[in-house]
Amino acid sequence: MKSYLRLRQICLAVPRLQPVEDDIVAILGTSVCFRDPNVAPYGLENALFPLGPDILELVAPTQDGTAAGRFIERSAGRGGYMAILDCDDIDARKAHVEAMGVRIANAIQHDGYVGLQLHPRDCRAAMLEFNHTLGGEDLTGPFHPAGPDWPSLVRPNQPPLLREVEMEASDPLDLAGHWARIMDVPLADGSTPSIHLTHGSIRFVPATEPGVERLIGLTIQVPDPDRALSVATERGLVGADGQVWLGGVRLRFVR
């Protein structure tokens, strides 16, 4: 298989899993595929949801002093916590970021799996993670972070449904260039700074507040965008700006 770098998972940090967990199930028509017991030593609990072969994760602190809890306080609950990319050559990714001087905040290793979480201060805006699961080259193959059962919740040949991440920054081009260097990929041509990965894109837009850099939006493919918007409205998740806000980010639905 050709070399790949895929937008595979987004993690949102929330004060409590509920009611956000029920909102995700109702709006996106998905269900929890895994709760990772390995986050408990970090003072966290989580829930993961399949979006086709992509994953949306919620993480919530269960005690004071956690990194996720500090992020929630620092961001006032606005913005996504982590963008997670799976890749074919984790050793090459590690060597590249270390040569840049980007620190690895947490290295996770299990049988057949390596995950490298980069230091948020070096990433800016949101934490980045590169990971690789042995046998996970095929999107229908294993993806360790999502647990063992998630493929049973995905229809055969279902495409990735996490289409785009939106970042906002006072200087979008500067942040886009920084992330492109970390990922070792070029910026896409066009008037809006963007990174196109093997699947999934990251778009960088001007911030609505001065001095801000954050992961602010997700574009998700759903069977019926009108239904998703209607359910979000019923659940009181449409803001004064007319957009759906969930877990600190705005959601845009496409067919």
N, C-alpha and C positions, 0 to 999 in steps of 0.2 A: 504494500500500500504506500502511496505517496506520503511525503511529510505532511503533517497537519497540525494546526493550532486552532482549537474550536472553543467558541463561547459555549460553555456547557452548563454552568450553574451560577445562580445569583443568590447571595445570602442577605437577608434583611434582618437587622437587629431590632427587636421590639421589647417593650417592658415586660409583657406577658404574652404567651402564645395565643391565648383567647382574648378577644373574639376574632383576632386576625386569622387564625387557623380556619374557623368556620366560614369566614368571609371568602377565603381562597377557594374552599371546596364549593361554595355556593356559586361564586362568580365564574370560576374557570372550569367547573365540572370535573375536577380531579379529586384525588383522595390521598391521604398520607400513605407513603410507601415505606417509610423507615423513620425510626427515632434512634439516634446514634448514642449508645451508652457511653462511648468514649469521650463525649463532651462533658460528662458529669464532673470529672476531676478539675475542670476549668471553671466550675461553678455555673454551668449552663445546662439548658435543655433545648432540644430542637425538634423540628418536624420537617420532613422533606416530601415534596409533591412532584410527581412526574408531569412534565409538559412535553408529551411525546418522549423522545430520548433525552430531552433537557430536564433540568431540575431547578425548582424554586425551593429555597430553604428559609425557614424562620428559625432564629435563635433568640433565646431569652435568658437573662441572668436569673439564677436562683439564689444568689448571695451577693453581698456588696463587694466592690473592689475588682470586678471582672473587666477585661478589656472591652467586651461588648457593652457593659453597663456604662463605662466611661465614654464610649462612642455615643451612646444615646444621650447622655448628659451634654456632651460637647456639641453635638449636632442639633440639640433640642428636638430630637426625634425626626429630623428631616434628612433624608438621604439613605442610600443603600450601603451596607456594611462591606461586602466583598464581592468581587467578580472573579469567577473561577474558570480557568481555561485548561482543557485537557490537551495533551500533546504527545507526539510520538517519541521524542528524545528528551527525557527529563534531565539527563546528565548535561546535555548541551545547553539547556535552559539555565541550569544551575551555574555552569561556567560563565555564561554570558552575563547574568545579573551580578555575579561576584566581580567580574572584570569591570563592570560599571560602578562598583561601589555600593550597589543596592543590597541592603542587609536582608538575610533570611531570618524572619522573626520566629518561625516555627517550622521544623521539619517533621513530617508525619510519615511513619514507615510501618507498613503491615506486610504480611506475606503477599507478594505480587503487586504491591502498591507503594507509590511514593508521592507525597504532596509537599510542596514548598510554598509556605505563606510568606510573602514579602513584607518587610516592615512598612506600616502605613505611612510613616513620615517620609520614607523614601519614595513611596508610590505617589503620594498626594491624593486627595479626593476620596479614595476608597482603597481598601486593601486588595492586592492582586494575589492570586494563587495559581501556580502551575502544578498539574498533576498528571500521573500516568498510571493506568491499571493494566497489568499484564493480560493480554487477550482482549483489550478494550478498543482495538483499532477500528472494529466494526461498531457502529452506533447501536446495534442490537446485542453487542457483547457485554461483558461485565463492566460496571462503573462503580468502583468500590464505595465512594461516598454515599451512594443512594441505597446501599444495602442489597441483599440477595434477591429480593422479590419484585423489584420495580419493573423488570421487563414484562411480567405477567399483567401489568396494568396498562401496557402500551399496545395499541393496535398494530398488527403487522404492517410494515412499510410506512408507518406514521412518520411524517417529517418532523424535524426539530421545530418547536413552536416558540422558542425564545428568539425572536427575530432581531431585536436591536436593544442596545443599552444607550441611554442618553446621559451624558455628563454635562454639567454646567460649570463654567469658570469665568472669572473676570478676564482672563486671556485664554480663550479656547484653543487657539493655535499653539500656544506654549504648552499647555497641558497635553494636547493631542500629540505633539512632538515628543514629549517626555514618555508617554505611554507607548508610542510606537517604538522608541528606542529600547524600552524595557522588553517589549515583545519581539524586537528585532524584525519588524515588518515595516513596509513603507506606508506613508499616508496616502489615502486614495485621492484621485483627482477630483476637483469640484470646489464650489465656493464655501461649503461647510466642511471643516476639518473632520475627517472620518477615517476609521480603520476597518477594513474588511478582512475578516478571518476566513478560515476554511468553511465554517458556517457561522453566521451571526456577525453583526456589525456593531461598532461603537461610534457614536456621533457626539460631537463636542459643540455646545452652544453657549452664547453669552449668558452669564449669570444674572439673575434678577436682583441680587444683592451684592454690594461691593465686597471684594476680598474673599468670595466664596469659591470653593472647589468641591464638588460632590457628585455622586451618582444619583441622579434625580428622576430618571424615567425608564420604563420598560415597555417595549412593544411586543405584544404576545398575539400569536395567531389563535383564533378561536373559531368554532364552526358558525357561530351567530353573534357578531359583534353587538347588534341591537339588543339581543337578550342579555348579554353580559353587562351592558350599560344599564339596562332596566333593573337588573338584580342589584347592581352597585347602588343605583339611585334609591331603591327600596331599603337598602341597608344603611343609608345615610352617609355614603362614602363619596358623594360628588360635592366638591368644594364650591365656593363662591365663584371660582374661575371656570366652572363647568367641567372640570376634569376629575377623573376618578383618582382618589388618593388612598393608598393602602400600604401599611407597613413603612411609611415614610417616603414612598415614591409614587409618582403618578403613572398610571397604566393607560396605555393606548391599545385598543383592540383592532386587529385586522383579520380579514377572512383568509 
